[in-house]
Amino acid sequence: MNPIKIMINGLPGNVASIIAGHAMADPRVSLLPHSLTGPEIDADQHTISGTAIELIKPADREKRIDDLAAVHGRFISVDFTHPSAVTDNAAFYCSRGLPFVMGTTGGDRKKLAETVAESKTCAVIAPNMAKQIVGFQAMMAHAAETFPGLFKGYTLSVRESHQAGKADTSGTAKAMVSYFNRMGVDFSTEAIAMERDPTVQRDRWNIPEAYLSGHGWHTYRLTSPDKTVVFEFQHNVNGRDIYAEGTLDAVCYLQGKLESGQQGRVFSMIDVLEA
């Protein structure tokens, strides 16, 4: 089987760079040396493992993407850009018939799904590409479906810590809150406690200094009305390598759906795991 052609957008960002590095070593995919980037990026290229990757600014993307499609045929776009660009990027991909894997959080998630549904392409859209965390989310989703009201009356606290450059609240934390809501807990995503200060992360959270620039720590704490019972769920990720394997698995899953003729469909990482 020929490797799947992919284009990773969001370089020179850290997550995009790490996934690009993994893609270069994965025989299932072939990385195109091009990447959509933000208007604030001055560089024209970014080098990963000795390979120079062209950075394409928003003003040039229509012509360059059309040129690349003419040369390479169909390829899958992998989006790890910025939350502010999510909705516009999805509309661009769909307008060009580009299937995509959206790992960037933020944006109007309902609008994302609607945009794909109205298009002739497909996408995997997920707030978290780490397979083990997605599996944990699937367990919580099952609990919410099977045991509605299980934690009725309990109070919930949610705290999450990510590197200072992460602009929005954790999409994974928001998803988890939705499961607890369905299990009877009254809690708003606006009450999620975000930490982005590296000094606090190091001194109070005890996050290793080597990972202050790239981590995702989450704690969900449930307390009974009389405070005699406490449940706590925690997942702490240091670094970003965990996201690469899931992202590339999502690419392969999406390629299979495209080959079967699917159009206008949004898939989740749970779909990827179940497959």
Steps between C-alpha positions, in 0.01 A plus 500: 500500500630844409564736791223750572597851398456747785561868560548613860380854559607711794877498461720624656277431801621244753224242462504518121879467502496190719230333291690585182809335646303184578341507154842497337577174677161334438486286184122535485519865397696730271545855628471777243764770564243778535299642790235767545613746763379817668536859371728582794770254389792676328692193382441352155601149601552277801747212518419167663753215502692669220195551278399855410123551514343794320286722724195630314340824623120550492525746210666235283317188608234479229744502210761284672249236612347484152850460354584224748174317431576510128843346561427251777134414457303435817676546831382526860554822693592470868410816690686606814480874446337752739151500656423831330560341158302179546165601348654680203745218432223240498299710256808530279569126505140423413489758221799328342372146562791431736440226758650598834586394852430786741702477820478870580260585781271802515288653230130438447483121521137488385587713199794270423271198481244687290767618257622145442146362474425747221819413311617213280783401731549340843691583815612365835441773756606446861608718794760241595699262282655297784344155462519405866330821611237458229440148631450644849255751355313217331465324836362818653262549207375143553448569870308817420275309261453199727476671839335841456478683830765279662671796668191714558563740788878465483717806451769499234830682474706490182849634461722478196851617423657547159800687365477879496450508124168312511244771442174325589352280769573130457256338258544171684399662829190647335404159364546341841276763659226408253515137619478602864208729415316200356577311821315764699772748591420871474820654366581751226805480276561864593588378851795293374816625672771565239867535583745649250764650731819288481617614844178382662509180295849421623473611863140407586407229252846337501502468124855410390682804367594317181131481407376846596505590131293196404261313730135433579404428861135451597328420829125446547385480864148404607384551860178366652247743654607410857868499399554143622572359152750621242570370150799630307599437139834618369700484178836674472693513174857626476619585150308461174610167356180330619299706250700395195405132492130576534514767231666270249252223584222752432655574160496130409141462623389801295674367190300179534174695519594703193580186305157360589338809347393683814409867466376768737585302813672601822671226696638509853802343662263256668403386149869455426554292815195283435634421154 
